[in-house]
Amino acid sequence: MRRLLMVTIITVLAPVAVAKVWTSVYCCDETIPLAAVDPNRPGVYRDIMVGTPLVIVISSDTGGYSVGLLSLSWDDAQYAKLSGRGHTIVPGVFRPYYTDSCLAAAGEGATAQDCTDPRGVGLEFDTSTYAPVAPGDWFIFDYRAERVGSCDVELYDLFANSDVPIETLSFTHVPSRDFNGDTIVNFEDFALLARRWRSVVDPDPNSADTRFDVNTDSRVDTADLALFSEYWLERTDCGGPLTDPNGVSSSP
């Protein structure tokens, strides 16, 4: 029923100018772009730690009407979470809108909502039909790495083709180096790693020391230190207070 309704809306609005959309991916500060692995493959991003939040912005260089979808397959939804901002229940609307995910350039009356269909789960968005729509950033959504593994986020232009994505964003989630859970990788985490230096790690995934065996070879050594250092001073949360990176925790 939802898809039939969308097709009907698109048919009615066919004479309206249709805008091209694309994504930009930022770190949680909403300023620093997340680096791609290879400039020739801009949709494949550098590995991120479990717990890392990202920001996905939908933009256009033209005004006009647009209906789109950011989607996670049912399989990928176990590894990551997509969410909107400003959860708002509107009387008469069967799904809540995310009012804070709709930016000014999308026009007054732009909407963003949760969407579930056979392809997976995601967020459906559309620009205003009765107010001016300007080029620029239209929508902002949040992505969070929940589990170790690979995850694709697909962007659909429902005007152009509801079955074939126009972009695929590929993320790989790796074990967190934030061993003490204070949202930043620093000397406190290094101290915890050093205490297990050259120790043999129990392969039981429930072992407390498993997190320090980053490369899963059952030993804590230089290979784990190298992998740890790749995320030095990176944060898994931009909202919390910064701790002294030179501090050393007394926690075990």
VEXZARO-261607 format. One record per residue (C-alpha): x negated, y, z negated; residue in one letter; chain; residue number from 1. Coordinates in nm, 2 decimals, always signed. Layout:
(rec (X Y Z) A A NUM),
...
END
This chain:
(rec (+0.00 +0.00 +0.00) M A 1),
(rec (-0.28 +0.24 -0.09) R A 2),
(rec (-0.46 +0.18 +0.24) R A 3),
(rec (-0.13 +0.22 +0.44) L A 4),
(rec (-0.07 +0.55 +0.26) L A 5),
(rec (-0.42 +0.67 +0.35) M A 6),
(rec (-0.38 +0.58 +0.71) V A 7),
(rec (-0.05 +0.77 +0.72) T A 8),
(rec (-0.21 +1.08 +0.56) I A 9),
(rec (-0.50 +1.07 +0.81) I A 10),
(rec (-0.26 +1.04 +1.10) T A 11),
(rec (-0.06 +1.34 +0.99) V A 12),
(rec (-0.37 +1.55 +0.93) L A 13),
(rec (-0.54 +1.44 +1.26) A A 14),
(rec (-0.54 +1.79 +1.41) P A 15),
(rec (-0.73 +1.93 +1.11) V A 16),
(rec (-1.10 +1.98 +1.17) A A 17),
(rec (-1.29 +1.68 +1.02) V A 18),
(rec (-1.62 +1.74 +0.84) A A 19),
(rec (-1.93 +1.52 +0.84) K A 20),
(rec (-2.05 +1.42 +0.49) V A 21),
(rec (-2.37 +1.28 +0.34) W A 22),
(rec (-2.52 +1.20 +0.00) T A 23),
(rec (-2.81 +1.33 -0.20) S A 24),
(rec (-2.94 +1.14 -0.51) V A 25),
(rec (-3.09 +1.32 -0.80) Y A 26),
(rec (-3.24 +1.23 -1.14) C A 27),
(rec (-3.01 +1.30 -1.44) C A 28),
(rec (-3.13 +1.66 -1.46) D A 29),
(rec (-2.93 +1.72 -1.13) E A 30),
(rec (-3.24 +1.90 -0.99) T A 31),
(rec (-3.52 +1.65 -0.91) I A 32),
(rec (-3.44 +1.43 -0.60) P A 33),
(rec (-3.49 +1.06 -0.66) L A 34),
(rec (-3.78 +0.96 -0.43) A A 35),
(rec (-3.73 +0.72 -0.15) A A 36),
(rec (-3.96 +0.42 -0.12) V A 37),
(rec (-4.04 +0.50 +0.25) D A 38),
(rec (-3.96 +0.83 +0.43) P A 39),
(rec (-3.85 +0.62 +0.73) N A 40),
(rec (-3.59 +0.45 +0.50) R A 41),
(rec (-3.43 +0.74 +0.32) P A 42),
(rec (-3.15 +0.53 +0.17) G A 43),
(rec (-3.39 +0.29 -0.02) V A 44),
(rec (-3.49 +0.45 -0.35) Y A 45),
(rec (-3.78 +0.39 -0.59) R A 46),
(rec (-3.71 +0.14 -0.87) D A 47),
(rec (-3.54 +0.27 -1.18) I A 48),
(rec (-3.53 +0.14 -1.53) M A 49),
(rec (-3.21 -0.02 -1.68) V A 50),
(rec (-3.02 +0.25 -1.86) G A 51),
(rec (-3.13 +0.52 -1.62) T A 52),
(rec (-2.85 +0.77 -1.51) P A 53),
(rec (-2.85 +0.92 -1.16) L A 54),
(rec (-2.64 +1.18 -0.99) V A 55),
(rec (-2.49 +1.14 -0.64) I A 56),
(rec (-2.38 +1.45 -0.46) V A 57),
(rec (-2.15 +1.45 -0.16) I A 58),
(rec (-2.22 +1.74 +0.08) S A 59),
(rec (-2.12 +1.88 +0.42) S A 60),
(rec (-2.26 +2.15 +0.65) D A 61),
(rec (-1.91 +2.24 +0.78) T A 62),
(rec (-1.58 +2.32 +0.63) G A 63),
(rec (-1.28 +2.10 +0.71) G A 64),
(rec (-1.08 +1.81 +0.57) Y A 65),
(rec (-1.25 +1.50 +0.46) S A 66),
(rec (-1.15 +1.17 +0.30) V A 67),
(rec (-1.43 +0.95 +0.17) G A 68),
(rec (-1.52 +0.67 -0.06) L A 69),
(rec (-1.82 +0.57 -0.26) L A 70),
(rec (-1.80 +0.20 -0.33) S A 71),
(rec (-1.98 -0.09 -0.51) L A 72),
(rec (-1.91 -0.44 -0.40) S A 73),
(rec (-1.76 -0.67 -0.66) W A 74),
(rec (-2.10 -0.84 -0.69) D A 75),
(rec (-2.29 -0.52 -0.73) D A 76),
(rec (-2.05 -0.38 -0.98) A A 77),
(rec (-2.20 -0.60 -1.25) Q A 78),
(rec (-2.54 -0.42 -1.21) Y A 79),
(rec (-2.43 -0.06 -1.20) A A 80),
(rec (-2.15 +0.18 -1.29) K A 81),
(rec (-2.01 +0.46 -1.08) L A 82),
(rec (-1.81 +0.73 -1.26) S A 83),
(rec (-1.65 +1.07 -1.22) G A 84),
(rec (-1.64 +1.37 -1.45) R A 85),
(rec (-1.36 +1.54 -1.63) G A 86),
(rec (-1.11 +1.26 -1.67) H A 87),
(rec (-0.77 +1.43 -1.63) T A 88),
(rec (-0.43 +1.27 -1.63) I A 89),
(rec (-0.19 +1.46 -1.40) V A 90),
(rec (+0.19 +1.40 -1.45) P A 91),
(rec (+0.33 +1.19 -1.17) G A 92),
(rec (+0.00 +1.07 -1.05) V A 93),
(rec (-0.06 +0.70 -1.11) F A 94),
(rec (-0.44 +0.73 -1.13) R A 95),
(rec (-0.63 +1.00 -1.33) P A 96),
(rec (-0.82 +1.27 -1.14) Y A 97),
(rec (-1.18 +1.36 -1.21) Y A 98),
(rec (-1.15 +1.74 -1.20) T A 99),
(rec (-1.51 +1.82 -1.29) D A 100),
(rec (-1.64 +1.60 -1.00) S A 101),
(rec (-1.47 +1.84 -0.75) C A 102),
(rec (-1.70 +2.13 -0.68) L A 103),
(rec (-1.59 +2.48 -0.56) A A 104),
(rec (-1.69 +2.44 -0.20) A A 105),
(rec (-1.44 +2.14 -0.16) A A 106),
(rec (-1.15 +2.39 -0.20) G A 107),
(rec (-0.89 +2.43 -0.47) E A 108),
(rec (-0.69 +2.11 -0.47) G A 109),
(rec (-0.97 +1.87 -0.39) A A 110),
(rec (-0.94 +1.54 -0.56) T A 111),
(rec (-1.15 +1.25 -0.68) A A 112),
(rec (-1.01 +0.93 -0.82) Q A 113),
(rec (-1.10 +0.57 -0.91) D A 114),
(rec (-1.04 +0.33 -0.63) C A 115),
(rec (-1.02 -0.05 -0.63) T A 116),
(rec (-0.97 -0.25 -0.31) D A 117),
(rec (-1.08 -0.58 -0.15) P A 118),
(rec (-1.43 -0.44 -0.08) R A 119),
(rec (-1.50 -0.35 -0.45) G A 120),
(rec (-1.47 -0.06 -0.69) V A 121),
(rec (-1.56 +0.30 -0.64) G A 122),
(rec (-1.45 +0.66 -0.62) L A 123),
(rec (-1.23 +0.80 -0.35) E A 124),
(rec (-1.25 +1.18 -0.28) F A 125),
(rec (-1.09 +1.43 -0.04) D A 126),
(rec (-1.12 +1.80 +0.02) T A 127),
(rec (-0.84 +2.05 -0.01) S A 128),
(rec (-0.55 +2.05 +0.25) T A 129),
(rec (-0.42 +2.40 +0.16) Y A 130),
(rec (-0.72 +2.61 +0.04) A A 131),
(rec (-1.04 +2.71 +0.22) P A 132),
(rec (-1.31 +2.45 +0.24) V A 133),
(rec (-1.67 +2.57 +0.27) A A 134),
(rec (-2.00 +2.41 +0.37) P A 135),
(rec (-2.20 +2.30 +0.08) G A 136),
(rec (-2.19 +2.05 -0.21) D A 137),
(rec (-1.84 +1.91 -0.25) W A 138),
(rec (-1.84 +1.63 -0.51) F A 139),
(rec (-2.06 +1.51 -0.79) I A 140),
(rec (-2.06 +1.16 -0.94) F A 141),
(rec (-2.26 +0.97 -1.19) D A 142),
(rec (-2.45 +0.64 -1.14) Y A 143),
(rec (-2.59 +0.43 -1.42) R A 144),
(rec (-2.82 +0.12 -1.40) A A 145),
(rec (-2.66 -0.14 -1.62) E A 146),
(rec (-2.86 -0.46 -1.56) R A 147),
(rec (-3.18 -0.58 -1.39) V A 148),
(rec (-3.12 -0.65 -1.02) G A 149),
(rec (-3.04 -0.48 -0.69) S A 150),
(rec (-2.74 -0.27 -0.61) C A 151),
(rec (-2.60 -0.10 -0.30) D A 152),
(rec (-2.37 +0.20 -0.30) V A 153),
(rec (-2.18 +0.24 +0.02) E A 154),
(rec (-2.04 +0.57 +0.15) L A 155),
(rec (-1.74 +0.55 +0.38) Y A 156),
(rec (-1.59 +0.83 +0.59) D A 157),
(rec (-1.23 +0.71 +0.59) L A 158),
(rec (-1.14 +0.94 +0.88) F A 159),
(rec (-1.41 +0.78 +1.11) A A 160),
(rec (-1.40 +0.41 +1.00) N A 161),
(rec (-1.27 +0.26 +0.68) S A 162),
(rec (-1.45 -0.07 +0.74) D A 163),
(rec (-1.81 +0.04 +0.82) V A 164),
(rec (-2.01 +0.26 +0.58) P A 165),
(rec (-2.19 +0.56 +0.72) I A 166),
(rec (-2.46 +0.54 +0.45) E A 167),
(rec (-2.59 +0.27 +0.22) T A 168),
(rec (-2.79 +0.38 -0.09) L A 169),
(rec (-3.00 +0.09 -0.22) S A 170),
(rec (-3.13 +0.08 -0.58) F A 171),
(rec (-3.34 -0.17 -0.77) T A 172),
(rec (-3.31 -0.19 -1.15) H A 173),
(rec (-3.62 -0.30 -1.35) V A 174),
(rec (-3.66 -0.37 -1.72) P A 175),
(rec (-3.67 -0.06 -1.94) S A 176),
(rec (-4.01 +0.05 -2.07) R A 177),
(rec (-3.83 +0.25 -2.33) D A 178),
(rec (-3.89 -0.02 -2.59) F A 179),
(rec (-3.77 +0.18 -2.90) N A 180),
(rec (-3.46 +0.31 -2.73) G A 181),
(rec (-3.52 +0.69 -2.79) D A 182),
(rec (-3.46 +0.77 -2.42) T A 183),
(rec (-3.82 +0.85 -2.32) I A 184),
(rec (-4.12 +0.64 -2.24) V A 185),
(rec (-4.41 +0.77 -2.45) N A 186),
(rec (-4.68 +0.69 -2.71) F A 187),
(rec (-4.42 +0.53 -2.94) E A 188),
(rec (-4.34 +0.27 -2.68) D A 189),
(rec (-4.72 +0.23 -2.60) F A 190),
(rec (-4.78 +0.16 -2.96) A A 191),
(rec (-4.52 -0.11 -2.97) L A 192),
(rec (-4.67 -0.27 -2.66) L A 193),
(rec (-5.02 -0.25 -2.81) A A 194),
(rec (-4.92 -0.44 -3.11) R A 195),
(rec (-4.84 -0.74 -2.89) R A 196),
(rec (-5.16 -0.70 -2.68) W A 197),
(rec (-5.28 -1.04 -2.55) R A 198),
(rec (-5.01 -1.23 -2.73) S A 199),
(rec (-4.83 -1.52 -2.58) V A 200),
(rec (-4.46 -1.45 -2.54) V A 201),
(rec (-4.19 -1.70 -2.60) D A 202),
(rec (-4.00 -1.74 -2.27) P A 203),
(rec (-3.67 -1.75 -2.46) D A 204),
(rec (-3.48 -1.45 -2.33) P A 205),
(rec (-3.35 -1.39 -2.68) N A 206),
(rec (-3.70 -1.35 -2.82) S A 207),
(rec (-3.77 -1.00 -2.95) A A 208),
(rec (-4.11 -0.99 -2.76) D A 209),
(rec (-3.96 -1.07 -2.42) T A 210),
(rec (-3.92 -0.70 -2.34) R A 211),
(rec (-4.30 -0.64 -2.36) F A 212),
(rec (-4.38 -0.91 -2.11) D A 213),
(rec (-4.27 -0.69 -1.82) V A 214),
(rec (-4.40 -0.91 -1.54) N A 215),
(rec (-4.26 -1.23 -1.71) T A 216),
(rec (-4.58 -1.43 -1.71) D A 217),
(rec (-4.55 -1.51 -2.08) S A 218),
(rec (-4.84 -1.29 -2.18) R A 219),
(rec (-4.88 -0.93 -2.27) V A 220),
(rec (-5.19 -0.80 -2.08) D A 221),
(rec (-5.32 -0.55 -1.83) T A 222),
(rec (-5.05 -0.64 -1.58) A A 223),
(rec (-4.78 -0.54 -1.82) D A 224),
(rec (-4.97 -0.22 -1.91) L A 225),
(rec (-4.99 -0.12 -1.54) A A 226),
(rec (-4.61 -0.17 -1.50) L A 227),
(rec (-4.54 +0.02 -1.82) F A 228),
(rec (-4.75 +0.32 -1.71) S A 229),
(rec (-4.55 +0.36 -1.39) E A 230),
(rec (-4.27 +0.51 -1.60) Y A 231),
(rec (-4.48 +0.72 -1.83) W A 232),
(rec (-4.28 +1.01 -1.98) L A 233),
(rec (-3.97 +0.92 -1.78) E A 234),
(rec (-3.63 +0.95 -1.95) R A 235),
(rec (-3.33 +0.74 -1.95) T A 236),
(rec (-3.10 +1.02 -2.08) D A 237),
(rec (-3.12 +1.39 -2.01) C A 238),
(rec (-2.88 +1.48 -2.28) G A 239),
(rec (-3.07 +1.39 -2.59) G A 240),
(rec (-3.34 +1.60 -2.77) P A 241),
(rec (-3.70 +1.55 -2.65) L A 242),
(rec (-3.92 +1.37 -2.90) T A 243),
(rec (-4.29 +1.45 -2.95) D A 244),
(rec (-4.46 +1.24 -2.68) P A 245),
(rec (-4.77 +1.21 -2.91) N A 246),
(rec (-4.57 +1.07 -3.20) G A 247),
(rec (-4.62 +0.71 -3.30) V A 248),
(rec (-4.33 +0.53 -3.46) S A 249),
(rec (-4.36 +0.31 -3.76) S A 250),
(rec (-4.08 +0.08 -3.64) S A 251),
(rec (-4.19 -0.28 -3.57) P A 252),
END
